[in-house]
């Protein structure tokens, strides 16, 4: 920041206001916009592509913060998958046990 004069800063802010952010993410924005233009003709009629669907998020700092409720929902979703997998494994074990137990031959009198 020490390298810029006050006039340079005014020019940079004006440029940013006209053309978008001046950061390493600038190229990502250009590519995301290109992705929107490529996807638009292939979407259902009346649908429009969204910039955020084509924009990469490279660092954790640039991701939106999650609330406690968001985190709780994520944990509940993970737990539900785990519970389903555990139930499926138990059902598989029961089926294998039933198949493994040999049936007794009928007694002849």
N, C-alpha and C positions, 0 to 999 in steps of 0.2 A: 504494500500500500504506500510505502514511502516513495516509491518510484513515480507515482502518479501525481500530477498536479490537480488542483481543484477543477480546472477546465477539462482535463482528461476524464475525471470521475463523472462529470456531467455528461460527456459524450458516451461513456460506457453505460450509464444508467439509461440514457435516451435510446441507445442501441438495444439494450436488454428489453426495454418497454416495447420497442417496435418488433424485434425479431426473436425474442425468447431469451431464456437464461444463458449466461456465459459461464459455463462450468464444463468439466469433463463429460457431463451427461448430455451436452449439446448434440453430439453425434448420435447418441441414443435417441434423442427426440426426432432427429431428421430421419433415422432409419425406421422408427415407429410410425412416423407419418407416411413414409413410403409403404410400409406394411399395410396401413389402413387403405391406401389407394389401390394396392394389389388385391386386397381381400374384398373390397366393396362390390365389384361386379359379381362375385361368387356367393354373396349372401342372399338370404331370402328377401323377397320383395318387401319393401317397407322397413327393413332392418338396416342400420348403419353401423359400421365398425367404430369401436371406441379406442381412443389413444391409449388408455391404461391397459387394454388387452394386448397391445403390441409393445409396450414399454418394459424393458428389463429393469429389475431392481437389483443393483449390484452390492449394496452394503446394508447391513442391519440398521444403520443410523438413518438411512433414507426411507425405511419402511414405516408405515404408520404405526403408532403405538397401539397396543391392544389393551382393552379394559379388562378388569377382573372377570367380568361376565364372558367376554370373548375367550379368555383362557380357560374358564370353567367349561364352556361348551366344547372346546377342543379336547380337554381331558375326558369329558363324558363320551365324546365320539370315539376316542382311542379306547376307552374302557369297554364301550359297546362292541367294538370289533374284537377285542380280547375275549370278552364273554362269549361271543358267538363262536369264536375259534375253539374255546375250551369246551363248549357244549358239543360242537361237532366232533372233537376228539373223543369225548366221553361216549358219544353215540357209536363212533367207529370201534372203540374198545369193546362195547357191549356186543356189537355185531360179530366181532372176531371171536369173542368168548363163546357165543352161541354156536358158531360154526366149529370151534375147536372141541367142544364137548361131544364125544361120540355117543350116538344113541345106542341103548342097550338092545341086543337082539332079543326077539320074543322067546320066552321059556317054553320048551317042549315038555309035555307032561308025561 
